[in-house]
Structures are given as C-alpha cells and as structure tokens.
Amino acid sequence: MKFVLSAVALAATLASTAPAFAADVCNVPTDKAQSVDALKAQLEKEGWSVRKIKHQKGCYEAYAVKGKERMEKLFDPETLKMLDVEAD
C-alpha cells in the first residue's frame, strides 16, 4: 500500500513540475540578440546550406545540410554558439 501511495505522490510531483522542463533554454534579451541573418552567414561560411532558422526554446534552431550531413541544432542568439541541447 505504501508503494502505491509513493508512486501516486511521485506522479503528482512530476506532473506539477512539467512546465519547468518546457522553459526557455536561452534567456537572451532582444536587444542583445544577433540577427538570424548573422547566424545564416556564419553557417554558410562553414560550408552549410541553410534550409531554415526558427525560434525554439528562446534560441535559434537551424536546419542545414553539408553534403550528406544534416544539422538540426540550437544556437545562442547572443553569441551564435551551438548549444549542447537537443532540438525538437
């Protein structure tokens, strides 16, 4: 019986913290963010053919290809550095 109650309590706790997992990864003020065009130029300089760049989790999410290699990565809008975070 204690196990069932513990499992229910754990499930309720996880459900109540779910919005915290959906928080933005990048919290860069708009005035400090570089343009999407700057990221596109950076990637093209590295040999990537950019298909699309969109906003995701407060970051830039870039979709690009280089030869047979595909990229779907998040970038910090302020520094334009690639983040070690899974893109959706």
N, C-alpha and C positions, 0 to 999 in steps of 0.2 A: 504494500500500500504506500509506504514511504517513497518507493521508487517512482510510482505513478505520479504522486504529488510533486516530486522533484522534477520529473520530466515536464509536467504541465507548467511549473514555475519557470523552468529554463525556456520553454517555448514562448511563454508570455514575455519574458525578458528580451529574447531575441527579436520578437515581433515589435516590441516598443523601441528598440534601437535601430531598426531597419532604416529609417530616414537618415541616420547618421552616416551609414555606408554610402548613401547616394549624394553626399556633399561634394561640392566642387573640389577638384584636386588642385587647381590653380586659382589663387585668390589675388589676381593682379588688377589694380585699379585701371580703368580705361585709359587714363592719361599716361600711364606708364607702359602700356602695351604697344608693341611694334605692329605694323600693318601685316595683313595676310600676304600682301604683295612682297614684303620683305622676306617672309618665310618661303614663299614660292621661288623667289630669286636665289635664296640660299640653297634650296634643294636642287634647283636646276643647275647651279654652279657645281654641285656634287655629282651631276650626271643623271638625276632623277627626272622623269617625265611626270609632272604633277597632274593628276586627274581631278582632284577636288580637295579643298581645305574647308573645314567647317568648325564651328564652336562645339566643344564637347567637354563637360565637367569643368567649365571655366577655362579650358585650354584650347589650343588649335589642334584639330585632328586632321592629319594629312594622309591622303591616299595617293600613292605614286608607284611607278614602275621603273625599273632599270634592267633592261634585257628581259630575262625571265623571272627576276626577283620582284616581289611585290612588297609594298610598305603600307601599313596602317598603324601609325604611331601618333602619340600625343606630344605636343611641344609647348613649352612655357611661353606665353605671349610676350613676356618682358625680355627674356634672354634668347629666345628661339632655340633653346637647347632641348634635345629629345629627352623625354621623361621615361623612366623605367616603370611605366604603369600600363596595364592592358587597356587598349582602346576597345570600345564597344562596337 
